[in-house]
């Protein structure tokens, strides 16, 4: 029996997961002959793209939304068969020219995502999964940042790379004499999800659909990964932070070099460092941790405090065991300033300075 391409619009998605509360705008390609050779899903029964992920959860938390490509075939996927490949064009780019982005099919079901003309985009590997019955559906998941980098909407087509190991039922595939051939040279499908605030993060994957995304100020980072939301306002500029952070680092070094101050810190398991906060309220964190990238929980000293503008004394807890362990190792003394909004959106800037904490006699 010939497989059919004509399925209800929501079938490809609902067979796997319940829809999120946010509106979803699926985009799909198929044709009545069942092989899609004449449409933008060559040698596939069907192909679709959608956005999945629950946003927000009401307590400031969110599941990470993803762009999900799904491919359906009249046969089962095997591990060594090349996966589908997707060519993507930004809105306005002709689909007869080179693609603006690609998801390339590789053996083992993996693929790499690239954006041709975006020097800031780092190629990323993608998640994939095969689904029953008979493993005839394969899905790729890509970060929501991929969609924003393309401008929030795009046109696409998918195809299967040629593979001599892939076989088709001649009864079910009477139309295409050369299945799994090269990609068609024309045709595409538009994906244009709703985006109320116009920030290129679609409503279905935007924790803040009515607030436009804002990147942090220069020198600050968005540590919350709330893509689609404005970051909480930074209390001061990076230029204002650096002198205070450098002075705090210098003060810590001077205290640790003093034998009496060092002995008192080890005995009391604490050491105090003064930080002059520029205009603005912020949370100040300081730590001395392994230069090899150990987590802050492995720091030999660690402490933080919410400070108003002006002098602020931060009490750092000293871990004598860590201090002894790191006595002959390079460390980083990190001074950071960060702000947190009621919904856990936060911005951070920091200064990491190489130091040593030897236990001199």
C-alpha positions as CSV (number, residue, x, y, z in Angstrom):
1,X,0.0,0.0,0.0
2,X,1.4,3.3,-1.0
3,X,2.2,5.7,1.9
4,X,0.2,8.9,1.9
5,X,1.5,12.4,2.5
6,X,-1.8,14.0,3.3
7,X,-2.1,14.1,7.1
8,X,-4.0,16.4,9.4
9,X,-1.9,19.5,10.1
10,X,-1.4,18.7,13.8
11,X,-0.8,15.0,13.4
12,X,3.0,15.1,13.0
13,X,3.3,17.0,16.3
14,X,0.5,15.6,18.4
15,X,1.7,12.0,17.9
16,X,4.7,12.8,20.1
17,X,3.9,15.5,22.5
18,X,1.0,17.7,23.8
19,X,1.0,21.2,22.5
20,X,2.3,24.0,24.7
21,X,0.1,26.7,26.1
22,X,1.6,29.2,23.6
23,X,0.3,29.2,20.0
24,X,2.2,27.1,17.6
25,X,2.6,27.6,13.9
26,X,3.8,24.4,12.2
27,X,5.1,24.4,8.7
28,X,5.2,21.3,6.6
29,X,5.7,19.9,3.1
30,X,4.2,16.8,1.5
31,X,2.5,15.7,-1.8
32,X,-0.2,13.3,-2.7
33,X,2.1,10.8,-4.6
34,X,3.8,9.9,-1.3
35,X,7.4,10.5,-2.3
36,X,7.7,14.3,-2.3
37,X,10.0,14.2,-5.3
38,X,8.2,17.1,-6.8
39,X,8.1,19.2,-3.6
40,X,10.6,20.6,-1.0
41,X,10.7,17.3,0.8
42,X,12.3,15.1,-1.8
43,X,12.2,11.3,-1.1
44,X,10.4,11.9,2.2
45,X,6.8,11.1,2.9
46,X,6.6,14.4,4.8
47,X,8.7,17.0,6.6
48,X,7.7,19.7,9.1
49,X,9.2,22.3,11.4
50,X,7.7,23.7,14.6
51,X,8.6,25.2,18.0
52,X,8.2,23.2,21.2
53,X,8.9,24.0,24.8
54,X,6.8,25.2,27.7
55,X,7.1,28.9,28.5
56,X,7.0,30.3,31.2
57,X,6.0,28.1,34.2
58,X,4.8,30.9,36.5
59,X,7.6,30.8,39.0
60,X,10.2,32.4,36.8
61,X,11.4,29.1,35.4
62,X,11.1,27.9,31.8
63,X,11.8,24.8,29.7
64,X,14.3,25.6,27.0
65,X,12.2,26.0,23.7
66,X,13.6,24.3,20.6
67,X,13.1,24.5,16.9
68,X,12.1,21.0,15.9
69,X,12.4,19.5,12.4
70,X,10.6,16.2,11.7
71,X,11.1,13.9,8.7
72,X,8.9,11.0,7.8
73,X,9.8,8.2,5.4
74,X,8.2,5.1,4.0
75,X,11.0,3.0,5.6
76,X,12.8,2.7,8.9
77,X,15.9,4.7,9.8
78,X,19.0,2.8,10.4
79,X,22.0,4.0,12.4
80,X,24.4,4.2,9.5
81,X,22.1,5.9,6.9
82,X,22.7,9.6,6.3
83,X,20.1,11.8,7.9
84,X,18.1,14.3,6.0
85,X,19.7,17.6,5.0
86,X,17.9,20.9,5.2
87,X,18.6,24.1,3.2
88,X,17.3,27.3,4.7
89,X,16.9,30.8,3.4
90,X,16.1,34.0,5.2
91,X,12.9,35.8,4.3
92,X,13.5,37.5,0.9
93,X,16.4,35.3,-0.1
94,X,15.7,33.3,-3.4
95,X,15.5,29.6,-2.9
96,X,17.4,29.1,-6.2
97,X,20.6,30.6,-4.6
98,X,23.0,29.2,-2.0
99,X,21.3,28.6,1.4
100,X,21.8,31.0,4.2
101,X,21.9,28.1,6.7
102,X,22.2,24.4,6.5
103,X,21.5,21.4,8.7
104,X,23.7,18.7,7.1
105,X,23.0,15.0,7.2
106,X,25.7,12.8,8.6
107,X,25.9,9.1,9.5
108,X,24.5,8.0,12.8
109,X,21.6,10.5,12.7
110,X,23.7,13.5,13.8
111,X,24.0,16.8,12.0
112,X,25.7,20.1,12.2
113,X,24.0,23.5,12.0
114,X,25.7,26.3,10.3
115,X,24.8,29.9,9.2
116,X,26.8,31.0,6.2
117,X,27.1,34.8,6.7
118,X,26.9,35.1,10.5
119,X,30.4,35.3,11.9
120,X,29.0,35.3,15.5
121,X,27.2,32.0,15.1
122,X,29.0,29.0,16.4
123,X,28.2,25.8,14.6
124,X,26.4,23.5,17.0
125,X,25.5,19.9,17.0
126,X,21.8,19.0,17.3
127,X,19.7,16.6,19.2
128,X,17.9,13.9,17.2
129,X,15.5,11.1,18.0
130,X,13.7,8.3,16.0
131,X,10.2,7.4,16.7
132,X,7.9,4.4,16.2
133,X,6.2,2.8,14.5
134,X,9.1,1.2,12.7
135,X,11.3,4.2,13.3
136,X,9.9,5.9,10.3
137,X,10.1,9.4,11.8
138,X,13.3,11.3,12.7
139,X,13.5,14.6,14.5
140,X,16.2,17.2,14.8
141,X,16.1,19.9,17.6
142,X,18.0,23.2,17.3
143,X,18.3,26.0,19.9
144,X,15.8,28.9,19.7
145,X,18.8,31.2,19.1
146,X,19.1,29.6,15.6
147,X,15.7,31.1,14.7
148,X,16.5,34.5,16.0
149,X,19.8,34.5,14.1
150,X,17.9,33.9,10.9
151,X,15.5,36.8,11.6
152,X,12.6,35.0,13.2
153,X,11.3,33.5,9.9
154,X,12.7,31.6,7.0
155,X,12.0,29.4,4.0
156,X,13.3,25.8,3.8
157,X,13.4,22.5,2.0
158,X,14.6,19.1,3.0
159,X,15.9,16.1,1.1
160,X,17.7,12.8,1.6
161,X,21.3,12.4,0.6
162,X,21.9,9.6,-1.9
163,X,22.8,6.3,-0.2
164,X,23.2,2.9,-2.0
165,X,22.3,1.1,1.2
166,X,18.8,2.6,1.3
167,X,16.1,0.5,-0.5
168,X,12.5,1.3,-1.3
169,X,9.5,-0.9,-2.0
170,X,8.9,-0.7,-5.8
171,X,5.2,-1.1,-5.3
172,X,5.0,1.7,-2.8
173,X,7.4,3.9,-4.8
174,X,6.3,3.8,-8.4
175,X,6.8,7.5,-9.1
176,X,10.5,8.2,-8.3
177,X,12.8,6.1,-10.5
178,X,15.9,7.3,-8.5
179,X,14.8,7.6,-4.8
180,X,17.2,9.3,-2.4
181,X,18.6,11.5,-5.2
182,X,20.1,15.0,-5.0
183,X,18.1,17.8,-3.5
184,X,15.7,19.6,-5.9
185,X,16.9,22.9,-7.2
186,X,13.8,24.9,-6.5
187,X,10.9,25.1,-4.2
188,X,10.7,25.9,-0.5
189,X,8.2,26.2,2.4
190,X,7.8,29.3,4.6
191,X,8.0,29.2,8.3
192,X,6.7,32.4,9.8
193,X,5.6,32.0,13.5
194,X,3.8,34.7,15.4
195,X,6.1,37.3,17.1
196,X,4.1,40.0,18.9
197,X,7.0,42.0,20.3
198,X,9.0,41.8,17.1
199,X,12.3,40.6,18.7
200,X,12.7,37.6,16.3
201,X,12.0,35.1,19.2
202,X,8.5,33.6,18.2
203,X,5.7,33.7,20.8
204,X,5.6,29.9,21.0
205,X,9.2,29.9,22.4
206,X,9.4,33.4,24.0
207,X,9.1,33.6,27.8
208,X,8.4,37.3,27.4
209,X,6.2,37.5,24.2
210,X,5.1,41.1,25.0
211,X,8.6,42.4,26.0
212,X,11.2,42.6,23.3
213,X,14.6,40.9,23.8
214,X,17.5,43.1,24.9
215,X,21.1,42.0,25.0
216,X,23.2,43.0,28.0
217,X,25.3,46.2,27.9
218,X,28.9,45.8,26.6
219,X,31.0,43.9,29.1
220,X,27.9,42.3,30.8
221,X,26.5,38.8,30.1
222,X,23.0,37.4,30.2
223,X,23.6,34.6,32.6
224,X,20.0,33.4,32.8
225,X,19.7,32.3,29.1
226,X,16.2,33.9,29.0
227,X,16.4,34.3,25.2
228,X,13.5,36.5,24.2
229,X,13.4,38.6,27.3
230,X,15.0,41.9,28.2
231,X,17.8,41.5,30.7
232,X,17.5,43.2,34.0
233,X,19.0,46.7,33.9
234,X,22.7,46.8,34.7
235,X,23.4,49.1,37.7
236,X,26.6,50.6,36.2
237,X,28.9,50.3,33.3
238,X,31.8,47.8,32.9
239,X,34.2,50.7,32.9
240,X,32.9,51.8,36.3
241,X,33.2,48.3,37.7
242,X,36.8,47.5,36.7
243,X,38.7,49.9,39.0
244,X,36.6,48.7,42.0
245,X,37.2,45.0,41.1
246,X,41.0,45.6,40.6
247,X,41.2,47.4,44.0
248,X,39.4,44.5,45.7
249,X,41.8,42.0,44.2
250,X,44.7,44.1,45.3
251,X,43.3,44.3,48.8
252,X,42.8,40.5,49.0
253,X,46.4,39.8,47.9
254,X,47.8,42.2,50.5
255,X,45.8,40.6,53.3
256,X,46.9,37.1,52.3
257,X,50.5,38.2,52.1
258,X,50.3,39.3,55.7
259,X,51.2,36.4,57.9
260,X,49.0,37.4,60.8
261,X,46.0,38.2,58.6
262,X,46.4,34.9,56.8
263,X,46.6,32.9,60.1
264,X,43.6,34.7,61.4
265,X,41.6,34.0,58.2
266,X,42.5,30.2,58.4
267,X,41.6,30.1,62.1
268,X,38.3,32.0,61.8
269,X,37.5,30.6,58.4
270,X,36.7,34.0,57.0
271,X,38.4,37.0,55.4
272,X,36.8,40.4,54.7
273,X,37.4,42.4,51.5
274,X,36.3,45.9,50.8
275,X,34.6,46.7,47.5
276,X,33.5,50.2,46.5
277,X,30.2,49.9,44.6
278,X,29.7,52.4,41.8
279,X,26.3,54.2,41.7
280,X,23.7,51.5,41.8
281,X,22.6,48.6,43.9
282,X,24.1,45.2,43.0
283,X,25.1,41.8,44.4
284,X,28.8,41.4,44.8
285,X,30.5,38.0,44.7
286,X,34.1,37.2,45.2
287,X,35.9,33.8,45.0
288,X,39.3,32.2,44.6
289,X,39.0,29.1,42.5
290,X,41.1,26.8,40.4
291,X,42.4,28.3,37.2
292,X,41.6,25.1,35.4
293,X,37.9,25.9,35.5
294,X,36.8,24.3,38.7
295,X,33.3,25.2,39.9
296,X,32.9,27.9,42.5
297,X,31.8,25.3,45.0
298,X,35.5,24.1,44.9
299,X,36.7,27.6,45.7
300,X,39.1,28.1,48.6
301,X,37.4,31.4,49.5
302,X,33.9,32.4,48.5
303,X,31.3,35.0,49.5
304,X,28.8,37.5,48.3
305,X,26.7,40.4,49.6
306,X,24.0,42.8,48.3
307,X,25.5,46.2,48.4
308,X,24.3,49.8,47.9
309,X,26.5,52.4,46.3
310,X,29.7,53.2,48.2
311,X,32.0,51.1,50.4
312,X,30.8,47.5,51.0
313,X,32.7,44.9,53.1
314,X,32.2,41.4,51.7
315,X,32.8,38.5,54.1
316,X,34.4,35.6,52.3
317,X,34.3,32.1,53.8
318,X,37.7,30.4,53.9
319,X,37.9,26.6,53.3
320,X,41.3,25.6,55.0
321,X,41.3,22.2,53.2
322,X,40.9,23.9,49.8
323,X,43.5,26.5,50.7
324,X,46.1,23.7,51.5
325,X,45.1,21.8,48.4
326,X,45.6,24.9,46.2
327,X,48.7,26.2,48.0
328,X,50.9,25.2,45.1
329,X,48.4,25.7,42.3
330,X,47.4,28.7,40.1
331,X,44.1,30.2,41.0
332,X,41.8,32.9,39.7
333,X,40.4,35.5,42.1
334,X,37.0,36.4,40.6
335,X,35.2,39.6,41.5
336,X,31.7,39.7,40.0
337,X,28.7,42.0,40.1
338,X,25.3,40.9,39.1
339,X,21.6,41.8,39.3
340,X,18.5,39.6,39.5
341,X,15.0,40.5,38.5
342,X,11.9,39.0,40.3
343,X,11.7,36.5,37.4
344,X,15.3,35.3,37.8
345,X,16.5,37.2,34.7
346,X,20.0,38.4,35.5
347,X,23.1,40.2,34.1
348,X,26.6,39.7,35.3
349,X,30.1,41.2,34.8
350,X,33.3,40.0,36.4
351,X,37.0,40.3,36.6
352,X,39.2,37.2,36.9
353,X,42.8,37.8,38.0
354,X,45.5,35.0,38.2
355,X,46.7,34.7,41.8
356,X,48.4,32.2,44.2
357,X,47.5,31.6,47.8
358,X,50.7,30.0,49.2
359,X,50.9,29.2,52.9
360,X,54.1,31.0,53.6
361,X,55.8,30.5,57.0
